Amino acid sequence: MDAAPFLPPVFDAHVDSLQRAVDLDHDLGTLTSGHLDLVRGREGGLASVVFVSWVDPAYMAKGPGSARRRTDDLLDAYHVLVENHPEQVRAVVDGAGLDSAREDGVIAAIAGIEGGHSIEESLEYLEHYHRRGVRMMTLVWNNHLSWVRSCQAGAGPEIPDGLSSFGREVVQRMNQLGMVVDVSHASEKAFYDALEVSTQPIVASHSGCAAIHSHVRNLSDAQLRDLASAGGVVGVVFCTSFLDGDAGALERGERESEAYRALSHDNETGLFHLQADHLQATLPPLCMERVVDHVLHAVEVCGIRHVGVGSDFDGIQRRPEGLEDASCYGHLAQALLRRGLNEDDVCAVMGGNMARVFRAVTA
């Protein structure tokens, strides 16, 4: 009988699946559509996962408290998931929780927030989310904030180049509370300001390597080296347009097609996934080896202890061939072995490095 394929424990630093639970009534403890649920996660070796609450910036236009209420709705879904499926998943807030979940054979679920607009310029709200179990926050999404600039263009003169004085207070308070600072989506200046201010390692939970594809969401070699020097980890993302320029061009073209424009659904999350299914089915696949290229480049620049995985499942549309959903993490592990990493190195990339930072920050 052939030996079972090598399947290391995975720590996925960034998934957006809670939106499906809230907007589409998906029970993520069962087999669902979309990219990630606990059933497929267990099949793929998922041991720990950061479920982020991402709030569409449109909520900010609805008035004070709207972004916070949406964040709380998503966190409610997170707590319902772990309460309804204790045999599969457990909410954890520190390294001891990771150990306990591993010993009991359940997935360690970590609550996160993607985008500092959820705190509505209030350290009190940050502390509120910490009390609700949040242990990682991406400082900024693609929308600029009064206290932090994103990597996207279009910021006005009122937006700081990096972190404002309040933004520095946010990082300092996150350090004090034991929350992981995430700089994916941040401008280069905000990235370096966070490195300067933080007394704890930080992560870029779901990014790629600009040396391979110079996408605005990817990190330069200098950023990768400096992140590693501060003890941090970059989580390589599975988003095809971040990984490869030709893939991004194909997607932009298809989004102008009549078939794509004709897609409709009664809510934005449903439409997003219809569009994802269309792109995945219509366009030629991007080989998983492109993800491996980014991982190995990051390993070469950062060192093996500073590279991890942040799929962005359910927050991206087209995924690489062989990494379509959470049952597929093992495919990446096998590909890394084929490309020259040993089993210990693959374990570090697939989970050990992110777990180390999470333990250090939350201790």
For each residue, the residues with C-beta under 8 A, 3 or more apart:
1:
2:
3:
4: 7
5: 330 334
6: 330 333 334 337 343 346
7: 4 44 45 329 330 333
8: 45 333 343 346 347 350 351
9: 45 47 48 102 347 350 351
10: 44 45 46 47 48 49 309 329 350 351
11: 47 48 49 308 309 350 351 352 353 354 355 358
12: 15 36 46 48 49 50 235 309 310 311 313 326 329
13: 50 136 182 203 205 206 233 235 308 309 310 354
14: 50 52 112 114 138 182 184 205 206 235 237 310 311 312 315
15: 12 35 36 49 50 51 52 311 312 313 314 315 326
16: 19 52 54 114 312 313 314 315
17: 20 21 26 28 34 35 36 37 51 313 314
18: 21 22 28 51 52 53 74 77 78
19: 16 22 23 24 54 74 269 314
20: 17 23 24 26 28 32 34 269 273 314
21: 17 18 24 25 26 27 28 77 80 81
22: 18 19 73 74 77 269
23: 19 20 267 268 269 270
24: 19 20 21 34 267 269 270 273
25: 21
26: 17 20 21 32 33 34 37
27: 21 30 32 81 84
28: 17 18 20 21 32 36 37 38 81
29: 37 38 39 81 84 85 88 89
30: 27 37 38 39
31: 37 39 40
32: 20 26 27 28 37
33: 26 273
34: 17 20 24 26 37 273 313 314 325
35: 15 17 311 313 314 316 319 324 325 326
36: 12 15 17 28 40 41 49 311 313 314 325 326
37: 17 26 28 29 30 31 32 34 40 41 326
38: 28 29 30 41 42 46 81 85 88 89 107
39: 29 30 31 42 43
40: 31 36 37 43 44 325 326 327
41: 36 37 38 44 46 49 107 326 327
42: 38 39 45 46 88 107
43: 39 40 326 327
44: 7 10 40 41 325 326 327 328 329 330
45: 7 8 9 10 42 329 330 333 350
46: 10 12 38 41 42 49 107 326 329
47: 9 10 11 101 102 107 108 351
48: 9 10 11 12 92 98 101 107 108 109 110 351 354 355 358
49: 10 11 12 15 36 41 46 107 108 109 110
50: 12 13 14 15 110 111 112 136 205
51: 15 17 18 78 81 109 110 111 112
52: 14 15 16 18 112 113 114 136 138 315
53: 18 70 71 74 75 78 111 112 113 114 118 134
54: 16 19 74 113 114 115 141 315
55: 59 67 70 71 74 115 117 118
56: 59 70 268
57: 60 61 67 115 117 141 143
58: 61 62
59: 55 56 62 66 67 69 70
60: 57 66 67 117 143
61: 57 58 66
62: 58 59 66
63: 66
64: 120
65: 68 69 120
66: 59 60 61 62 63 69 70
67: 55 57 59 60 70 71 117 118 120
68: 65 71 72 118 119 120 125 128
69: 59 65 66 72 73
70: 53 55 56 59 66 67 73 74 118
71: 53 55 67 68 74 75 113 118 129
72: 68 69 75 76 132
73: 22 69 70 76 77
74: 18 19 22 53 54 55 70 71 77 78
75: 53 71 72 78 79 111 129 132 133 134
76: 72 73 79 80
77: 18 21 22 73 74 80 81
78: 18 51 53 74 75 81 82 91 109 111 133
79: 75 76 82 83 91 132 133
80: 21 76 77 83 84
81: 21 27 28 29 38 51 77 78 84 85 89 109
82: 78 79 85 86 89 90 91 109
83: 79 80 86
84: 27 29 80 81
85: 29 38 81 82 88 89
86: 82 83 89 90 106
87: 106
88: 29 38 42 85 106 107
89: 29 38 81 82 85 86 106 107 108 109
90: 82 86 97 100 101 104 106 107 108 109
91: 78 79 82 97 109 110 111 133
92: 48 97 98 100 101 108 109 110
93: 97 110 133 135 362
94: 97 98 135 178 359 362 363
95: 98 99 355 358 359 362 363
96: 99 100
97: 90 91 92 93 94 100 101 108
98: 48 92 94 95 101 102 108 355 358 359
99: 95 96 102 103
100: 90 92 96 97 103 104
101: 47 48 90 92 97 98 104 106 107 108
102: 9 47 98 99 105 108
103: 99 100
104: 90 100 101
105: 102
106: 86 87 88 89 90 101
107: 38 41 42 46 47 48 49 88 89 90 101
108: 47 48 49 89 90 92 97 98 101 102
109: 48 49 51 78 81 82 89 90 91 92
110: 48 49 50 51 91 92 93 135 136 358
111: 50 51 53 75 78 91 129 132 133 134 135 136
112: 14 50 51 52 53 134 135 136 137 138 182 205
113: 52 53 54 71 116 118 119 129 134 136 137 138
114: 14 16 52 53 54 137 138 141 182 185 315
115: 54 55 57 118 138 140 141 143 185
116: 113 119 137 138 139 140 145 147 148 167 170
117: 55 57 60 67 120 140 141 143 145
118: 53 55 67 68 70 71 113 115 125 129 137
119: 68 113 116 122 123 125 126 129 137 170
120: 64 65 67 68 117 125
121: 145 146 147 166
122: 119 125 126
123: 119 126 127 169 170 173
124: 127 128
125: 68 118 119 120 122 128 129
126: 119 122 123 129 130 137 170 173 174 177 179
127: 123 124 130 131 173 177
128: 68 124 125 131 132
129: 71 75 111 113 118 119 125 126 132 134 137
130: 126 127 133 134 135 177 178 179
131: 127 128
132: 72 75 79 111 128 129
133: 75 78 79 91 93 111 130
134: 53 75 111 112 113 129 130 137 179
135: 93 94 110 111 112 130 178 179 180 358 361 362
136: 13 50 52 110 111 112 113 179 180 182 203 205 358
137: 112 113 114 116 118 119 126 129 134 174 179 180 181 182
138: 14 52 112 113 114 115 116 141 182 183 184 185 205
139: 116 148 163 167 170 171 181 182 183 185 186 190 194
140: 115 116 117 143 144 145 148 149 150 185 186 190
141: 54 57 114 115 117 138 150 185
142: 150 151 152 185
143: 57 60 115 117 140 150 152
144: 140 148 149 150 152 154 155 156 159
145: 116 117 121 140 148 149 150 159
146: 121 158 159 164 166
147: 116 121 160 163 164 166 167 170
148: 116 139 140 144 145 160 162 163 164 167 170 186 187 190
149: 140 144 145 155 159 160 161 162 186 187 189 190
150: 140 141 142 143 144 145 155 185 186 187 190
151: 142 185 186 187 188 216 217
152: 142 143 144 155 216
153: 216
154: 144
155: 144 149 150 152 159
156: 144 159
157:
158: 146
159: 144 145 146 149 155 156
160: 147 148 149 163 164 167 189 190
161: 149 187 189 190
162: 148 149 167 187 189 190 191 192 193
163: 139 147 148 160 167 168 170 171 189 190 193 194 197
164: 146 147 148 160 167 168
165: 168 169
166: 121 146 147 169 170
167: 116 139 147 148 160 162 163 164 170 171 190 193
168: 163 164 165 171 172 193 197
169: 123 165 166 172 173
170: 116 119 123 126 139 147 148 163 166 167 173 174
171: 139 163 167 168 174 175 181 193 194 197 198
172: 168 169 175 176 197
173: 123 126 127 169 170 176 177
174: 126 137 170 171 177 179 180 181 198
175: 171 172 178 179 181 198 199 200 361
176: 172 173
177: 126 127 130 173 174
178: 94 130 135 175 361 362 363
179: 126 130 134 135 136 137 174 175 361 362
180: 135 136 137 174 200 202 203 357 358 361 362
181: 137 139 171 174 175 194 198 200 202 203 361
182: 13 14 112 114 136 137 138 139 202 203 204 205
183: 138 139 186 190 191 194 195 202 203 204 227
184: 14 138 203 204 205 206 207 217 235 237 310
185: 114 115 138 139 140 141 142 150 151 217
186: 139 140 148 149 150 151 183 190 191 194
187: 148 149 150 151 161 162 190 191
188: 151 191 192 220 223
189: 149 160 161 162 163 192 193
190: 139 140 148 149 150 160 161 162 163 167 183 186 187 193 194
191: 162 183 186 187 188 194 195 204 219 223
192: 162 188 189 195 196 226
193: 162 163 167 168 171 189 190 196 197
194: 139 163 171 181 183 186 190 191 197 198 202
195: 183 191 192 198 202 226 227 230 232
196: 192 193
197: 163 168 171 172 193 194
198: 171 174 175 181 194 195 201 202 230
199: 175
200: 175 180 181 360 361
201: 198 230 231 232 233 357 360 361
202: 180 181 182 183 194 195 198 227 230 232
203: 13 136 180 181 182 183 184 232 233 234 235 308 354 357
204: 182 183 184 191 207 219 223 227 232 233 234 235 310
205: 13 14 50 112 136 138 182 184 235 310
206: 13 14 184 235 237 239 310 311 312 315
207: 184 204 217 218 219 234 235 236 237 242 310
208: 212 213 215 217 218 219 236 237 239 242 243 294
209: 212 213 218 219 221 224 236 294 297 298 301
210: 213 214 215 218 219 220 221
211: 220 221 297 301
212: 208 209 218 243 293 294 297
213: 208 209 210 218 242 243 244 245 248
214: 210 218 245
215: 208 210 218 241 242 245 248
216: 151 152 153
217: 151 184 185 207 208 237 239 242
218: 207 208 209 210 212 213 214 215 242
219: 191 204 207 208 209 210 223 224 227 234
220: 188 210 211 223 224
221: 209 210 211 224 225 301
222: 225 226
223: 188 191 204 219 220 226 227
224: 209 219 220 221 227 228 234 298 301 302 306
225: 221 222 228 229 301 302
226: 192 195 222 223 229 230
227: 183 195 202 204 219 223 224 230 232 233 234 302 306
228: 224 225 231 232 301 302 303 305 306
229: 225 226
230: 195 198 201 202 226 227
231: 201 228 306 357 360
232: 195 201 202 203 204 227 228 306 357
233: 13 201 203 204 227 305 306 307 308 353 354 356 357
234: 203 204 207 219 224 227 298 302 306 307 308
235: 12 13 14 184 203 204 205 206 207 308 309 310 354
236: 207 208 209 291 294 295 298 307 308 309 310
237: 14 184 206 207 208 217 242 243 310 311 312 316
238: 243 291 311 312 313 316 319 320 323
239: 206 208 217 242 243 312 316 318 319
240: 243 244 247 248 251 286 290 316 318 319 320
241: 215 244 247 248 251 318
242: 207 208 213 215 217 218 237 239 248
243: 208 212 213 237 238 239 240 247 286 290 291 293 294 320
244: 213 240 241 247 248 286 290
245: 213 214 215 248 249
246: 249 250
247: 240 241 243 244 250 251 283 286 290 318
248: 213 215 240 241 242 244 245 251 252
249: 245 246 252 253
250: 246 247 253 254 283 284
251: 240 241 247 248 254 255 279 283 317 318
252: 248 249 255 256
253: 249 250 256 257
254: 250 251 257 260 278 279 282 283
255: 251 252 260 261 275 279
256: 252 253 260 261
257: 253 254 260 261
258: 261 262
259: 262 263 278 282
260: 254 255 256 257 263 275 278 279
261: 255 256 257 258
262: 258 259
263: 259 260 271 274 275 278
264: 271 274
265: 268 270 271 274
266: 270
267: 23 24 270 271
268: 23 56 265 271 272
269: 19 20 22 23 24 272 273
270: 23 24 265 266 267 273 274
271: 263 264 265 267 268 274 275
272: 268 269 275 276 317
273: 20 24 33 34 269 270 276 277 314
274: 263 264 265 270 271 277 278
275: 255 260 263 271 272 278 279 317
276: 272 273 279 280 316 317 318
277: 273 274 280 281
278: 254 259 260 263 274 275 281 282
279: 251 254 255 260 275 276 282 283 317 318
280: 276 277 283 317 318 319 324
281: 277 278
282: 254 259 278 279
283: 247 250 251 254 279 280 318
284: 250
285: 320 321
286: 240 243 244 247 290 318 320 321
287: 290 320 321 322
288: 291 292 320 321 322 323 331 332 335
289: 292 293 335 339
290: 240 243 244 247 286 287 293 294 320
291: 236 238 243 288 294 295 320 323 332 335
292: 288 289 295 296 332 335 336 339
293: 212 243 289 290 296 297
294: 208 209 212 236 243 290 291 297 298
295: 236 291 292 298 299 307 332 336 349
296: 292 293 299 300 336 339 340 341
297: 209 211 212 293 294 300 301
298: 209 224 234 236 294 295 301 302 306 307
299: 295 296 302 303 304 307 341 345 349
300: 296 297
301: 209 211 221 224 225 228 297 298
302: 224 225 227 228 234 298 299 305 306 307
303: 228 299 306 307
304: 299 307 341 345 348 349
305: 228 233 302 348 353 356
306: 224 227 228 231 232 233 234 298 302 303 353
307: 233 234 236 295 298 299 302 303 304 348 349 353
308: 11 13 203 233 234 235 236 349 350 351 353 354
309: 10 11 12 13 235 236 329 332 349 350 351 354
310: 12 13 14 184 204 205 206 207 235 236 237
311: 12 14 15 35 36 206 237 238 316 323 326
312: 14 15 16 206 237 238 239 315 316
313: 12 15 16 17 34 35 36 238 316 319 325 326
314: 15 16 17 19 20 34 35 36 273
315: 14 15 16 52 54 114 206 312
316: 35 237 238 239 240 276 311 312 313 319
317: 251 272 275 276 279 280
318: 239 240 241 247 251 276 279 280 283 286
319: 35 238 239 240 280 313 316 323 324 325
320: 238 240 243 285 286 287 288 290 291 323 324
321: 285 286 287 288 324
322: 287 288 328 331 332 335
323: 238 288 291 311 319 320 328 329 331 332
324: 35 280 319 320 321 328
325: 34 35 36 40 44 313 319 328
326: 12 15 35 36 37 40 41 43 44 46 311 313 329
327: 40 41 43 44
328: 44 322 323 324 325 331 332
329: 7 10 12 44 45 46 309 323 326 332 333 350
330: 5 6 7 44 45 333 334
331: 288 322 323 328 334 335
332: 288 291 292 295 309 322 323 328 329 335 336 350
333: 6 7 8 45 329 330 336 337 346 350
334: 5 6 330 331 337 338
335: 288 289 291 292 322 331 332 338 339
336: 292 295 296 332 333 339 341 345 346 349 350
337: 6 333 334 341 342 343 346
338: 334 335
339: 289 292 296 335 336
340: 296
341: 296 299 304 336 337 345 346 349
342: 337 345 346
343: 6 8 337 346 347
344: 347 348
345: 299 304 336 341 342 348 349
346: 6 8 333 336 337 341 342 343 349 350
347: 8 9 343 344 350 351 352
348: 304 305 307 344 345 351 352 353
349: 295 299 304 307 308 309 336 341 345 346 352 353
350: 8 9 10 11 45 308 309 329 332 333 336 346 347
351: 8 9 10 11 47 48 308 309 347 348 354 355
352: 11 347 348 349 355 356
353: 11 233 305 306 307 308 348 349 356 357
354: 11 13 48 203 233 235 308 309 351 357 358
355: 11 48 95 98 351 352 358 359
356: 233 305 352 353 359 360
357: 180 201 203 231 232 233 353 354 360 361
358: 11 48 95 98 110 135 136 180 354 355 361 362
359: 94 95 98 355 356 362 363
360: 200 201 231 356 357 363
361: 135 175 178 179 180 181 200 201 357 358
362: 93 94 95 135 178 179 180 358 359
363: 94 95 178 359 360
